[in-house]
Amino acid sequence: MPTFHLFMLEVKCFTFHWRRQMTEMYLALFRGNFIFINIFLLSSMNLTQ
């Protein structure tokens, strides 16, 4: 059954790719939130002075 083997290979590649995409998306979100929090903290510090 070579078709089944190919199908499993496809699924494996797809899951790997999808997992990498999710990780990249999560990292990008985290980085964006980190920058946003930094800006927020800096602006609040400036306001208190």
Distance bins in CASP14 RR format, pairs under 12 A and 6 or more apart:
PFRMAT RR
TARGET T0000
AUTHOR 0000-0000-0000
RMODE 2
METHOD distances of the structure
MODEL  1
1 7 0 0 0 0 1 0 0 0 0 0 0
1 8 0 0 0 0 0 1 0 0 0 0 0
2 8 0 0 0 0 0 1 0 0 0 0 0
2 9 0 0 0 0 0 1 0 0 0 0 0
3 9 0 0 0 0 0 1 0 0 0 0 0
3 10 0 0 0 0 0 1 0 0 0 0 0
4 10 0 0 0 0 0 1 0 0 0 0 0
4 11 0 0 0 0 0 1 0 0 0 0 0
5 11 0 0 0 0 0 1 0 0 0 0 0
5 12 0 0 0 0 0 1 0 0 0 0 0
6 12 0 0 0 0 0 1 0 0 0 0 0
6 13 0 0 0 0 0 1 0 0 0 0 0
7 13 0 0 0 0 0 1 0 0 0 0 0
7 14 0 0 0 0 0 1 0 0 0 0 0
8 14 0 0 0 0 0 1 0 0 0 0 0
8 15 0 0 0 0 0 1 0 0 0 0 0
9 15 0 0 0 0 0 1 0 0 0 0 0
9 16 0 0 0 0 0 1 0 0 0 0 0
10 16 0 0 0 0 0 1 0 0 0 0 0
10 17 0 0 0 0 0 1 0 0 0 0 0
11 17 0 0 0 0 0 1 0 0 0 0 0
11 18 0 0 0 0 0 1 0 0 0 0 0
12 18 0 0 0 0 0 1 0 0 0 0 0
12 19 0 0 0 0 0 1 0 0 0 0 0
13 19 0 0 0 0 0 1 0 0 0 0 0
13 20 0 0 0 0 0 1 0 0 0 0 0
14 20 0 0 0 0 0 1 0 0 0 0 0
14 21 0 0 0 0 0 1 0 0 0 0 0
15 21 0 0 0 0 0 1 0 0 0 0 0
15 22 0 0 0 0 0 1 0 0 0 0 0
16 22 0 0 0 0 0 1 0 0 0 0 0
16 23 0 0 0 0 0 1 0 0 0 0 0
17 23 0 0 0 0 0 1 0 0 0 0 0
17 24 0 0 0 0 0 1 0 0 0 0 0
18 24 0 0 0 0 0 1 0 0 0 0 0
18 25 0 0 0 0 0 1 0 0 0 0 0
19 25 0 0 0 0 0 1 0 0 0 0 0
19 26 0 0 0 0 0 1 0 0 0 0 0
20 26 0 0 0 0 0 1 0 0 0 0 0
20 27 0 0 0 0 0 1 0 0 0 0 0
21 27 0 0 0 0 0 1 0 0 0 0 0
21 28 0 0 0 0 0 1 0 0 0 0 0
22 28 0 0 0 0 0 1 0 0 0 0 0
22 29 0 0 0 0 0 1 0 0 0 0 0
23 29 0 0 0 0 0 1 0 0 0 0 0
23 30 0 0 0 0 0 1 0 0 0 0 0
24 30 0 0 0 0 0 1 0 0 0 0 0
24 31 0 0 0 0 0 1 0 0 0 0 0
25 31 0 0 0 0 0 1 0 0 0 0 0
25 32 0 0 0 0 0 1 0 0 0 0 0
26 32 0 0 0 0 0 1 0 0 0 0 0
26 33 0 0 0 0 0 1 0 0 0 0 0
27 33 0 0 0 0 0 1 0 0 0 0 0
27 34 0 0 0 0 0 1 0 0 0 0 0
28 34 0 0 0 0 0 1 0 0 0 0 0
28 35 0 0 0 0 0 1 0 0 0 0 0
29 35 0 0 0 0 0 1 0 0 0 0 0
29 36 0 0 0 0 0 1 0 0 0 0 0
30 36 0 0 0 0 0 1 0 0 0 0 0
30 37 0 0 0 0 0 1 0 0 0 0 0
31 37 0 0 0 0 0 1 0 0 0 0 0
31 38 0 0 0 0 0 1 0 0 0 0 0
32 38 0 0 0 0 1 0 0 0 0 0 0
32 39 0 0 0 0 1 0 0 0 0 0 0
32 40 0 0 0 0 0 1 0 0 0 0 0
33 39 0 0 0 0 0 1 0 0 0 0 0
33 40 0 0 0 0 0 1 0 0 0 0 0
34 40 0 0 0 0 0 1 0 0 0 0 0
34 41 0 0 0 0 0 1 0 0 0 0 0
35 41 0 0 0 0 0 1 0 0 0 0 0
35 42 0 0 0 0 0 1 0 0 0 0 0
36 42 0 0 0 0 0 1 0 0 0 0 0
36 43 0 0 0 0 0 1 0 0 0 0 0
37 43 0 0 0 0 0 1 0 0 0 0 0
37 44 0 0 0 0 0 1 0 0 0 0 0
38 44 0 0 0 0 0 1 0 0 0 0 0
38 45 0 0 0 0 0 1 0 0 0 0 0
39 45 0 0 0 0 0 1 0 0 0 0 0
39 46 0 0 0 0 0 1 0 0 0 0 0
40 46 0 0 0 0 0 1 0 0 0 0 0
40 47 0 0 0 0 0 1 0 0 0 0 0
41 47 0 0 0 0 0 1 0 0 0 0 0
41 48 0 0 0 0 0 1 0 0 0 0 0
42 48 0 0 0 0 0 1 0 0 0 0 0
42 49 0 0 0 0 0 1 0 0 0 0 0
43 49 0 0 0 0 0 1 0 0 0 0 0
END
